[in-house]
Amino acid sequence: MEKTAPENVCPPGRSVQPSDVAKLILFSAVGLFMFFVPITLGGTSSIPLDHLVTGIRNVLGPVVPYYALLVILLGAVYPFARGTWKKDRVEQVFSILKVLGLITAAMLVFGFGPKWLFDPDLGPFLFEKLVIPVGLLVPVGSVFLALLVGYGLLEFVGVFLRPVMRRIWKTPGRSAIDAVASFVGSYSIGLLITNHLYKEGYYNAKEAAIIATGFSTVSATFMIVVAKTLGLMEHWNLYFWLTLFVTFAVTALSVRIWPLRGKRESYYDGKGTPEPEIRERLLHHAWQEALKASANAPSLAKNVWSNLRDGFVMTMAILPSIMSVGLIGLLLSKYTPLFDILGYLYAPFTWLLQIPEPLLAAKAAAVEIAEMFLPALLVAEAPLVTKMIIGIVSVSAILFFSASIPCILSTEIPISIWELLVIWVERTILTLLIATPLVYLLL
């Protein structure tokens, strides 16, 4: 039976208001402009959001490192203040790592500690190139994400994706919005939504695992940091849309191979709520869904504040992990052969695909499992083709130990750490195979 959108799209007692249409069009347009329309300022071509964050950093100047340290302090204290550090072993380990991240950041800001920490390729590079940009970009970006995702644009796009979701990605139509929201918003919020819908019976175990490992990647704001580190902002739109396409293409393939293919289609409590599809009058239904979202959206001030708060809390959770897990990853990369050995998994593919500096590209693809930003640090001076490919890999692979893997393991979704590692290997290889010819063709 076909599912139709309700004709009464507004809250009871309301008809469609001109303000609902205005919010949908105006706020969505501003969000699109801030994230996707490159402009040139001071001889630098980039998106407006990047220019804004750069301006804020220039104005704050010497205060910025202390701001980053304060955020790391709050992030390290937060699990203990909330008591969440006791939840499970994974949370305990990462709570300790956040404290180590705080100690490391304090050493860098105040100039004390072991000499090796101040190697320009280690502590200072990590702090200046990742911690500070992420600390500024995620909260500021979350304000404009409120405009991009909060007033109907996602719902409008989601309706058009519904008819193909089951056919291509083997997930319900309702996962279209979940998938896109994760990509442009936050993997942690995406996983929260996925876990909730799984427990409510809207997704079965297989569908929840596909969404968690196939769609819940880092947001556009994180991608900007990767692009800036790699010097790709002049190619931002190409990088973003290629990454979006490759990520979803890899997911379409990964759902058809083990372990996702063999996941059980059981529901959390044994009962499910399958979703009928919308197959006709897609434009009408898309517009109705968008108006409904716009009509029910909170006020601009409330929405911006809510997203700013969530963005800041996320920044608190991420910065200490980057400072600790990221530093551990850099140390292992520089002083041990671990990632060189792991890189041999991918060296045959980088060599056969004729990626410039194939061994470096293979090592960068391997180091992603520790922290998704680390590949960008390793290939920052590599040829442009290599930087573009590895920039796509770092996002499309999705799974990394500093954040996404612990987040998935903390949900009720039945998937093991070994299955996650297999999926990571599969996604990395598939990304290299799909992204490389596209980069050569389009760059």
Secondary structure, DSSP 8 states (H G I E B T S, - for coil): ------S--S-TT----HHHHHHHHHHHHHHHHHHH--EEETTEEE-HHHHHHHHHHHHHGGGHHHHHHHHHHHHHHHHHHHTGGGS-HHHHHHHHHHHHHHHHHHHHHHT-S-GGGG-TTSHHHHIIIIIHHHHHHHHHHHHHHHHHHSSSHHHHHHHHHHHHIIIIISS-TTHHHHHHHHHHT-HHHHHHHHHHHHHTTSS-HHHHHHHHHHT----HHHHHHHHHHHT-GGGHHHHHHHHHHHHHHHHHHHTTSTTGGG-----TTS---------S-HHHHHHHHHHHHHHHS--HHHHHHHHHHHHHHHHHHHHHHIIIIIHHHHHHHHHSSHHHHHHTTTHHHHHHTT-SSHHHHHHHHHHTTT-TTHHHHHTTTS-HHHHHHHHHHHHHT---TTTHHHHHHTSS----HHHHHHHHHHHHHHHHHHHHHHHHHH-
